[in-house]
Amino acid sequence: MKFVLWGTYCADALERRTPFREEHLEGLRRQQEEGVLITLGPTEASTHVFGIYEAENQAAVEALVHNDVYWRNGIWTAVEVHPWIQAF
């Protein structure tokens, strides 16, 4: 199944993410290599995050997101994961 992630960043995300950025990116690389993460990134103003995942179930995606260093350290302030039907 495919899932979309939509979330928000803290107000000072560009500064606050610095000590956690490499760990965050390494985790995303690992997820991509495993075939779970299709894409993920911020909006241009770094106010929101968007991602597409492919996993067995929503709980698996939510576990990845909640274990991300950005979530654990308040860089992401809210996240929602929704099942997604890819029409095209």
N, C-alpha and C positions, 0 to 999 in steps of 0.2 A: 504494500500500500504506500501511497505517497502522502506526505503531510507538508503543510506550510507552517512556517513560524513567523510571527509578527510580534515585535516588541519595541520597547523604548529604552533609550540610554539616559543616564544621569546627565544633569546640566553641564558638568565639566568633564565629560567623558574623554576627550582627547588628552587631557592632562592626567586624569585618574587611571586611565588604562595602561599607561606607560610601564609600570613595573610588572604587569601581568600579560602584556601583549605577546611575548614569545611563547609562553605556556598556552595561551589561547590559540594562537595560530598553529602550534604543533598538534594540539588536540583536534583542530579542524582538519589538518592534513591527514591525521590518522583516520578520522571518520570518513574522509573522502577515499582514502586507499581501501578501506573496508567496504566501500560502496553504499554507505548509509547516507552520507551528506552529498547532495547534488550541488548545491550552491548556498552561500550565505554571505551577507555583507550589509553595511550600513547605507542609509539614504545619504544623499550628497551632503546634507548639513549635519550628519552624524546624530540625528535625533531619534531615528528608528532603525531597527534591524529587521531584515527579511531573510528567510531561508527556505529551502526545499529539501526534504529528507525522503528517503525510501527505507521503510522498516516494516517489521512484522506487525507492529501495533503502536498506538499513540503513546502508551506508557514507556516504550523503549526510547522514543524521541524525547519525551519529557525528562527521562532520566539523564540522557546525554546533556540536555540543556541545563538542568539543575546542577549537574556536576561541573559545568564549565566555570572556569576561574572568573569570568566576567559576571556570571550570576552570583557566585559565592561572595564576590567582593563589591557588589552593588553597582557595577558598571552598567549592566542591564537592570532596569528597574521594574520591568514587567515583561512577561512573555506569554504568548498564547500559541498553542499548537492545535491545528485543525486538520482533519482528513481532507484530502484534496483529490478531485477528479480531474485529470489532465485531459481536456477535450481535444487539443491539438498539440 
